[in-house]
Amino acid sequence: MSKDNRESMTIEYAIEKRKSLLAELNSDEHYDQTPTVAFGNHDPFSVPKVVCETCGGRPITRGEGTRWVAECGCGRRIKVPQKKRWQAELEWNWINLKSFNYRDFPLFGLSGLNPTEARERLAAIRKNIELRKALAGIETTVAIKTERAVCEKPGKGYVEKIDCYLKWCMWALRLVKVAASHETEKVSRRCSSKTGINAKSTGVE
């Protein structure tokens, strides 16, 4: 949530919004629809950079402060520098989707799932993360406006970690989309091959 939006929001609205988000997060429906909130033991800030799709080389991350880039020696690089190292590395992975299989993902428990199952699981996990991110944003507003009379302000580390998990989830969803497309192409090729074989066996061209 931007500073301008936070300042323009009334205390009453912010408090009611917080109640609404808490109710949704704690509802039986959301509990049943969320496959897990234990995303895995892997540190989300430690991003395994995939190889370059252009040359197969290993990328490097360089920068300092709030300006980070990930790039390969062949010239392939992310378009916009990022504020955090992990953001730059995830951005790199997003532009090299063919270099990694979602089943090898270190988070979210995707290893034994087909693309449809993985997409459904990730969509539910993403919903949970987005709700938690929204709650953190609104609780920051409420804490500031009420001088912490209603709730405490979420820590910066927690907020960043939630945002990091969300970016990982979005990367995983992109990988699943690529995998699903590849499987569709394989099925299409097999069907075309069978059609050709059947046509030859019946003498039909």
N, C-alpha and C positions, 0 to 999 in steps of 0.2 A: 504494500500500500504506500502510495507516494505521500510526501509530507503535506502537499496541498490538499489532497483528499482527506487526510487525517484532521487537518485544521478546520476544514469546512463541515465535518461530520458533527452532528449534535451528540451530546452525552447520552440522551435518551435513546436515540437510534443505535448508537454503538453498543449500549448495554443490551438492548433487545436483540440485536444481531448476534451478540455473543451467546445469549441464551438459546437462540435458534440453532446456531452451529453446534453448541454443546448437546442439545437435544438430538440433533441428527447423528452426531458422532456416537452417542450413547444409546441410540435406538436399537431395538432387537432386529429391525429390518437391515440396518447398516451392518450390524454384527454378523448376520447370516450371509450377507452379500460380500463380506470382506474375507478372502481366503486366508490372509495372514497379516500380522503387523510386525512379525519378526522377519525382517527382510534378508537376514544372513549375517555371518560373522565378518564378512569383508568390509574394510574401512571404505566408505563411499568417497572419501577425499583422495584415496589412492586409486587413480584411474589407469588401467592397463591400456596403453596406446596401441591401436591396431597398425598393421603395416600399411604402407602407401599403396593405393590401388593403381597408381600410375607406374611405379617402378619396383614395388615390393620392398622398398627400403624402410628402415626404421626412422620414425620422426623424432625430432627433438623439441623440447619445450624450453623457451627462454623468456626472460622478462624479469621484472622486479616491481615492487609496489602494487599498483593497480593496472598494470599493462602487461599482459601475457599473450604470447602467440605459440602455436604449435605448427611445425613445418617440416618438410622433407628436403633433403639435399637436391632433389630433382626440381624443386621450385613449387611444388604443391604445398599450399598452406591455408589456414583458415582465413576468411575474408576480413573479419573484424577482431582486433585485439580484445581480450577479455579481462575483467577486473581480478579474477582469481585464476590460479594455476589450473585447478581442477576443471574450471569452466572452459579454459582453452583446450584442455585435453579431451573433454567430452565433445566439444565442438569439432575437433579433429576427427573423432570417431564417427560423428554424424555425417561427415563428407566422405567416409570410406566404409560404407555399410557392407560392401561385398567381402570385406576382409575378416569378418567375424561371424560366428554362428551363435544365434541366440541360445542354443542348448548349452553352450559353454559359459553362459553368463554367471558371474559369481554371486548374484543377488536374485531374490524373488522366487527361487525354486522352479526353474524352467526346464531343467535337463531332460525330463521324461515326457514332455508335452509336445503334441503336434501343434502346428501354427494356430489352429482355431482355439484349442485349449489354452495355449499361451496368451493369445490375444485377450480372451475372456478374463483370465487371471490377472493380467496386467491392467486391464481396464478397471477392474474392481480395486486393485491396489492403488492405481492412480487417483481414483475417486477419494480414497481414504487420505492419501497424502495431500491432495488439494484442499480437502476439508481442514486438515490439521494446519496447513499453511495459512488458510483464510482465518482460522481461529487465532493463530499466532499474531497475524496482522491486526485483527480487531482487538485482541487483548492488549496489544501495545498501545492502541488508541485509547482504550478504556483506562489503562493504568496511568497514562499521561494526563488524561482529562480529569480523572478523579483522584490524582495523586496517590495511586495504589490503594484506594479505599475499597474497591471492588475486587481487584485481582492484581497479581504481580505482573510486571512486564517480562515477557519471555526473553531468555538470554540470547545474545547474538549467535552463540555457538549452536544452540538448538535451532534457531531460525535458518541458519546457513545449512545445517545438516538436512533439514526438511527440504529445502530448496535443492540441495544436491541429490537427494533421493528421487525427487521429482524429475530432474534432468536425466538420471539413470533410467528411470521408468520410460521416459520418452524415447531414449536411445533404444531400449529393448523393444518397444513397440515398432520402431522403424525397422529394426532387424527382423522382427516377426513378419512385417509386411513384405520385406524382400524375400524371405524364405517362402512365404505363401505364394508369391508371384512365381518363384522358381518351380515350386511343386505343380502349380497350374500349367506352366509351360511343359513340364515333363509329361503330365497326363495328356495334354493336347498332342504332343509328339507321338506318344504311344498309340493314341486313338487314330492318328493319321497313318501311322505305320500299319496298324491292323486293317484299316480300311483299304490300304493299297494291296496288302496281302490277300484279303478276301476278294478284291476285284480281280486280281490275277488268277486266283483259283477257280473263279466262276467264268472267266473269260470276258469279264466286263472291264472296260477301260474308262 
